[in-house]
């Protein structure tokens, strides 16, 4: 995949944002194929410029008076359906690519699709150590959304070290919750070049215990994962 093809795919992604096909920002981690659903809508003010809405389902069942709570219950769907959408009018598609996964949730009646292209790096126990996704602001500017384990320093840095570059790219974390810490990196000329080169950056961050977590990520496969987003 040459550089021109890679940049063209990224440009198509930016244009697609204006055609109601968007890449959502996933605030939560995505361990073992599961994804905490987010959709563009009401702004989540923790991250200026990116519109977020957390769509959750309350699965708890409260027994009526006099009834004994059952040991079993029907499991709710892993797909969080927006409250304004009728059940059956919403679908999720998952397309694995090399190193990246494209997940799209679609409102079939409104013909609106929200997608997420993400890569997750986990330890041998299956715990997320780092993940990142390509997303866009409402005016179509692309960002990489970086996520670390929740024990990272909430005001710390995530450093991306690319081969051939003496200076690392440092990204400030915007905050943490009990599951993840998040930072945002604009996709400018440097990142575009690294995407076109299928770079494999070393990514590191410090934890509250004084430990430094370092993982190796890859941008290989990102261009192909973006290609269906039109």
KOLDREN-235635 format. One record per residue (C-alpha): x, y, z; residue in three letters. Coordinates in steps of 0.02 Angstrom, whole numbers, padded with zeros to 5 digits. Example, Ala and Ser with C-alpha at 12.3 -4.5 7.8 and 13.67 -1.06 7.14 Angstrom:
NODE_east_north_up_type
NODE_00615_-00225_00390_ala $
NODE_00684_-00053_00357_ser $
This chain:
NODE_east_north_up_type
NODE_00000_00000_00000_unk $
NODE_00087_00159_-00059_unk $
NODE_00080_00327_00028_unk $
NODE_-00041_00406_-00097_unk $
NODE_-00166_00264_-00072_unk $
NODE_-00152_00280_00118_unk $
NODE_-00179_00468_00116_unk $
NODE_-00325_00448_-00005_unk $
NODE_-00409_00327_00115_unk $
NODE_-00387_00450_00257_unk $
NODE_-00462_00589_00151_unk $
NODE_-00612_00479_00109_unk $
NODE_-00637_00452_00294_unk $
NODE_-00639_00641_00324_unk $
NODE_-00766_00667_00185_unk $
NODE_-00873_00522_00248_unk $
NODE_-00894_00613_00414_unk $
NODE_-00999_00741_00321_unk $
NODE_-01104_00603_00241_unk $
NODE_-01172_00543_00408_unk $
NODE_-01052_00396_00420_unk $
NODE_-00947_00434_00572_unk $
NODE_-00812_00355_00678_unk $
NODE_-00864_00355_00860_unk $
NODE_-00749_00383_01007_unk $
NODE_-00749_00234_01120_unk $
NODE_-00711_00297_01297_unk $
NODE_-00707_00121_01366_unk $
NODE_-00584_-00016_01323_unk $
NODE_-00634_-00155_01202_unk $
NODE_-00571_-00315_01283_unk $
NODE_-00592_-00480_01191_unk $
NODE_-00702_-00411_01054_unk $
NODE_-00827_-00321_01164_unk $
NODE_-00859_-00136_01145_unk $
NODE_-00937_-00006_01254_unk $
NODE_-01055_00081_01133_unk $
NODE_-01043_00267_01104_unk $
NODE_-01132_00373_00978_unk $
NODE_-01109_00550_00918_unk $
NODE_-01241_00660_00995_unk $
NODE_-01245_00762_01156_unk $
NODE_-01070_00829_01191_unk $
NODE_-00967_00742_01325_unk $
NODE_-00878_00897_01390_unk $
NODE_-00726_00802_01456_unk $
NODE_-00658_00805_01277_unk $
NODE_-00690_00971_01187_unk $
NODE_-00727_00962_01001_unk $
NODE_-00786_00782_01003_unk $
NODE_-00971_00746_01023_unk $
NODE_-01005_00594_01130_unk $
NODE_-01155_00510_01207_unk $
NODE_-01142_00354_01315_unk $
NODE_-01284_00235_01274_unk $
NODE_-01311_00108_01414_unk $
NODE_-01438_-00027_01450_unk $
NODE_-01501_-00064_01625_unk $
NODE_-01509_-00252_01630_unk $
NODE_-01559_-00275_01811_unk $
NODE_-01729_-00353_01843_unk $
NODE_-01823_-00303_02001_unk $
NODE_-01944_-00437_02065_unk $
NODE_-02122_-00387_02106_unk $
NODE_-02179_-00382_02287_unk $
NODE_-02198_-00557_02357_unk $
NODE_-02096_-00639_02220_unk $
NODE_-01931_-00726_02247_unk $
NODE_-01788_-00662_02140_unk $
NODE_-01741_-00790_02007_unk $
NODE_-01565_-00862_01999_unk $
NODE_-01565_-00837_01812_unk $
NODE_-01611_-00699_01692_unk $
NODE_-01609_-00663_01506_unk $
NODE_-01447_-00580_01455_unk $
NODE_-01467_-00411_01373_unk $
NODE_-01389_-00382_01203_unk $
NODE_-01210_-00322_01197_unk $
NODE_-01270_-00192_01072_unk $
NODE_-01335_-00037_01163_unk $
NODE_-01485_00020_01063_unk $
NODE_-01523_00208_01075_unk $
NODE_-01687_00237_01168_unk $
NODE_-01766_00325_01020_unk $
NODE_-01735_00177_00903_unk $
NODE_-01859_00034_00891_unk $
NODE_-01789_-00138_00929_unk $
NODE_-01755_-00227_00766_unk $
NODE_-01711_-00065_00677_unk $
NODE_-01532_-00065_00738_unk $
NODE_-01390_-00177_00685_unk $
NODE_-01205_-00200_00716_unk $
NODE_-01077_-00263_00592_unk $
NODE_-00900_-00315_00640_unk $
NODE_-00764_-00327_00508_unk $
NODE_-00592_-00385_00563_unk $
NODE_-00443_-00322_00465_unk $
NODE_-00258_-00349_00492_unk $
NODE_-00220_-00277_00665_unk $
NODE_-00380_-00169_00665_unk $
NODE_-00567_-00199_00685_unk $
NODE_-00705_-00098_00603_unk $
NODE_-00867_-00099_00703_unk $
NODE_-01019_-00008_00635_unk $
NODE_-01187_00020_00722_unk $
NODE_-01326_00070_00603_unk $
NODE_-01498_00145_00628_unk $
NODE_-01584_00058_00483_unk $
NODE_-01735_00173_00478_unk $
NODE_-01636_00335_00486_unk $
NODE_-01499_00261_00376_unk $
NODE_-01366_00328_00493_unk $
NODE_-01209_00230_00531_unk $
NODE_-01083_00256_00671_unk $
NODE_-00917_00165_00653_unk $
NODE_-00761_00136_00755_unk $
NODE_-00592_00076_00691_unk $
NODE_-00489_00017_00839_unk $
NODE_-00338_-00082_00891_unk $
NODE_-00320_-00158_01064_unk $
NODE_-00159_-00219_01146_unk $
NODE_-00181_-00328_01300_unk $
NODE_-00070_-00422_01421_unk $
NODE_-00061_-00611_01437_unk $
NODE_-00205_-00607_01563_unk $
NODE_-00316_-00522_01435_unk $
NODE_-00314_-00351_01518_unk $
NODE_-00307_-00200_01405_unk $
NODE_-00139_-00111_01413_unk $
NODE_-00168_00011_01270_unk $
NODE_-00291_00043_01130_unk $
NODE_-00321_00178_01001_unk $
NODE_-00453_00224_00875_unk $
NODE_-00470_00340_00729_unk $
NODE_-00613_00465_00753_unk $
NODE_-00667_00635_00691_unk $
NODE_-00727_00800_00758_unk $
NODE_-00893_00868_00697_unk $
NODE_-00803_00973_00567_unk $
NODE_-00717_00818_00499_unk $
NODE_-00543_00837_00574_unk $
NODE_-00467_00665_00612_unk $
NODE_-00400_00620_00784_unk $
NODE_-00321_00467_00860_unk $
NODE_-00405_00427_01025_unk $
NODE_-00278_00347_01143_unk $
NODE_-00332_00240_01290_unk $
NODE_-00226_00170_01430_unk $
NODE_-00261_00059_01580_unk $
NODE_-00351_00154_01720_unk $
NODE_-00198_00152_01833_unk $
NODE_-00106_00277_01722_unk $
NODE_-00071_00449_01794_unk $
NODE_-00227_00548_01752_unk $
NODE_-00123_00704_01714_unk $
NODE_00019_00607_01635_unk $
NODE_00082_00583_01457_unk $
NODE_00069_00447_01327_unk $
NODE_00229_00447_01222_unk $
NODE_00236_00381_01045_unk $
NODE_00412_00344_00981_unk $
NODE_00426_00314_00793_unk $
NODE_00579_00242_00706_unk $
NODE_00679_00377_00618_unk $
NODE_00615_00517_00730_unk $
NODE_00727_00576_00872_unk $
NODE_00585_00659_00967_unk $
NODE_00434_00564_01032_unk $
NODE_00257_00628_01012_unk $
NODE_00186_00663_01185_unk $
NODE_-00002_00663_01214_unk $
NODE_-00077_00730_01374_unk $
NODE_-00209_00621_01455_unk $
NODE_-00375_00712_01474_unk $
NODE_-00436_00607_01620_unk $
NODE_-00479_00434_01683_unk $
NODE_-00626_00334_01746_unk $
NODE_-00628_00165_01833_unk $
NODE_-00596_00075_01669_unk $
NODE_-00485_00182_01558_unk $
NODE_-00385_00344_01536_unk $
NODE_-00403_00441_01374_unk $
NODE_-00301_00564_01272_unk $
NODE_-00321_00639_01098_unk $
NODE_-00193_00658_00959_unk $
NODE_-00235_00761_00802_unk $
NODE_-00193_00672_00641_unk $
NODE_-00075_00798_00562_unk $
NODE_00065_00780_00434_unk $
NODE_00173_00674_00548_unk $
NODE_00037_00547_00586_unk $
NODE_-00018_00542_00404_unk $
NODE_00159_00499_00354_unk $
NODE_00172_00363_00487_unk $
NODE_00005_00288_00431_unk $
NODE_00066_00283_00250_unk $
NODE_00225_00196_00309_unk $
NODE_00134_00065_00415_unk $
NODE_00238_00121_00563_unk $
NODE_00259_00020_00724_unk $
NODE_00279_00147_00865_unk $
NODE_00335_00107_01041_unk $
NODE_00202_00178_01157_unk $
NODE_00234_00209_01341_unk $
NODE_00150_00288_01492_unk $
NODE_00178_00297_01679_unk $
NODE_00063_00222_01811_unk $
NODE_00017_00290_01982_unk $
NODE_00130_00154_02056_unk $
NODE_00283_00226_01968_unk $
NODE_00290_00089_01837_unk $
NODE_00316_00125_01652_unk $
NODE_00208_00025_01532_unk $
NODE_00281_00006_01356_unk $
NODE_00195_-00082_01212_unk $
NODE_00225_-00093_01025_unk $
NODE_00077_-00045_00916_unk $
NODE_00061_-00045_00728_unk $
NODE_-00026_00062_00598_unk $
NODE_-00019_-00077_00471_unk $
NODE_-00193_-00122_00412_unk $
NODE_-00273_00045_00462_unk $
NODE_-00290_00105_00283_unk $
NODE_-00377_-00056_00232_unk $
NODE_-00493_-00048_00383_unk $
NODE_-00545_00129_00333_unk $
NODE_-00582_00083_00152_unk $
NODE_-00764_00024_00180_unk $
NODE_-00811_00186_00269_unk $
NODE_-00893_00289_00134_unk $
